[in-house]
């Protein structure tokens, strides 16, 4: 029988595993800390015995985005999008195997295009089987910005998220990310740049870009 790592040692092994493979931010959440979250953050939907999640963040290549938007080069960004999502999916599976090797059960998850088909009108609402964005924010791997985008300080929101679910009872470890909407990041240069920054709204003379409502997600 395998000797299981204690939760603190397991957390450290997981962080090292993901950082070595390109993750820029990692967060841990437990079934208890997610108890009041929206249904798509219910980790027992995919794994009945699930006790905790590990959500990690991989950066996309931002240098491809402007040429894509300018219609100068569409293929580079489209290829990076596919490759980044494939990489996140593969990494979540690899992490699951690593955790199994420590004596626990674990599953990887799809990054996108997996829905809760039993929900009424699911094709209209497209409820995900697991919301990586909610898990990223709940675990501190990222923070909500305007219009529901989730970002990481110094990287922005050109990101791909991956999640592994496990039955390991891990210590809850929230890596606090600055919240660009609430002002909780304090008087830093980052705060001065992004907090209450509404240039895109002010520059829209007909109000095409509205002032977003501020909401809190749990």
N, C-alpha and C positions, 0 to 999 in steps of 0.2 A: 504493500500500500504506500502511496506517495506521501511524503511529509509536507503538509501544506504550509506555505509561508504565512506569517502573521500579516494582518492587514497593512500595517505601516511599511513592512518590507515589500509586500506585494505592490503597494502604491509606487514605491521608489523604483522597483523593477519595471513596472509598466511605463513610468515616465521616461526612464532611460531607453527602453525599447522604442518608444514613439519618437523621442527627440533624435535618436540616431537615424531614424528613417524620415526625417524632414518635417515633423510636426513643429509648429511655431507656438502653439498654445494647447494646454491639456486641462481638462476639468473632470472632477469626480462628483457624482451625485448618487444619492441613495433613494430607495423606495420611500422612506420616511420624508426626506426633504422634498420629494416630488409629489407628495400626497395631495396637495391642493392645486396641482398643475392642471392644464387643459388635458382632455382625453388623449391627445396624440403624444403626450409625455408619459403615458402609463406604460412602464416598461414590462409589465406582466402580460401585455397584449401579445408580444412576440415570444416571451419566455415566462411561463407561469411561475417558475421558481426564481425569477430574477430579483436580485436584492440591490444591485447597484449598476451604474453605467460609467463608462469612460468615453468622453467625447473629445476628439482631437481636431485640430485645424490645420489644413494644408493651404499654402498660398498659391494663387494663380499667377501667371506671368502678366503683370500689369502693362508691360511694354507692348503687348498685342492688342490691348483694348481700344486705344485711341485710333489706330489704323482700321480696326473693325468698325467703330462708330462712324469713321469718316468714309467708309466703303472703299478704302484703299487696299485692304487685305483682310478678307473675311476668314480665310482658311486657317491662318495661324491661331487665332483666338478660338475658333470652333474646335480645332484639333486639341488645343490646350485644355478646353473645357471637358472634352471627352476623356482625355488622358488623366486629368486631375481627379475626375469622379471615379474612373476605373481604379486609379491608385488608392483613393480613399476606401473604396469597397474592398480592395485586396488587403489593405493594411488592417481594416477592421477584422477580417477573417484571420489574418496572421496573428493579430493580438489575441483573438479568441483561442487559437491553438497554443499560444504561449501560456495563457492562463490555465488552459486544460493541463498543460505540462506541470503546473504547480498544484494540481490536485482538485481544481474547481471545474465547474461547468461554465461554458460561455458560448455566445453566438455572435457572429458578425452581422451587420445590417446593410441593406442597400442604401445608396446615397440619395436616390431619387426614383420616381416613377413606380413606387409601391404604395398602394392605397388600401383603405379599409372599405372593401367592396360591399360589406354588409350594411353600411350606412346608407340610409335613404337618400337618393339623388347624389350618390357619391361622385358620379361623373361631372356633376356641376360644381360641387364643393371641393373635390379632390382631397379628402382628408388623408394625410400620410399615415402609414402604419407606425412610424416613429418620427417625431419632429426633432431633427438634429438642431434646429435653431433654438427651440425651447430648452433642450438639454444643454446646449452650449451656454446659454445665458444663465440657467439655473446652476450650472456647475462652475461658472466663472471663466469658462474658456473664451467667451466673447460677451459683448454687450449690445443691447438694442440701440439702434440709431433711428433716424427718420424713416418713415414708411415701412417699418418692419425689418429693415436691413440689420444684419448682425455683423459687427466689426471687431477688429482687434487693434489696439493702439499701435501706431507706427506702420500698420499694414493696410488699414482701411477695410473694405467689405468685399474685395475681390478674393473670396475664400471658398474653400470646399470643406464641408464638415463630415466627419465619420464617427460612428458610435459602435461600441461593443458593449453587450449586456452580459452580466455574470451573476452567478448565485453567491459569489464571495461577499461577505459582510465587510465592506471596506470602510475605513475611517473617512468621514465626509471631509473633503479638502477643497474649499472654494478658492480658486485663484482669482481674486477680485479684479475685474476689468473696469476701466473708467466708463461711466455712463454718459454718453454725449448729449443725452436729452435732459437729464435731471439736474445736472450741475454738481453731482456728487464727486467729481474729480478734483474740485478745489481750484485754487488760483495758480495753475501751472500754465506753461506756454501752450500746452495742448488744450487746456480749458479756454484760454483766451482766444484760440483759433476757432474752436468748434462749439463751445457752449453758447447757446442763443444766437448762433451764427445763421442769419437768414438772408444772405446775399442773393441766393437764387430766387427767393420770394420777392425781395425788394426790386430786383431787376426785371420782374415780369410785369409790364405795365397793365396788362389786362387781367392779371390775377390767375394766369394759367397754372402757375405753381402755387398751390394754397399753403397757408400757414398750417402745419400739421398739428393735430391734437396730441397732447402728451398723455400717454397711458402707461400703466405699469403692468408687467407680466410676472406671474409667479411660477 
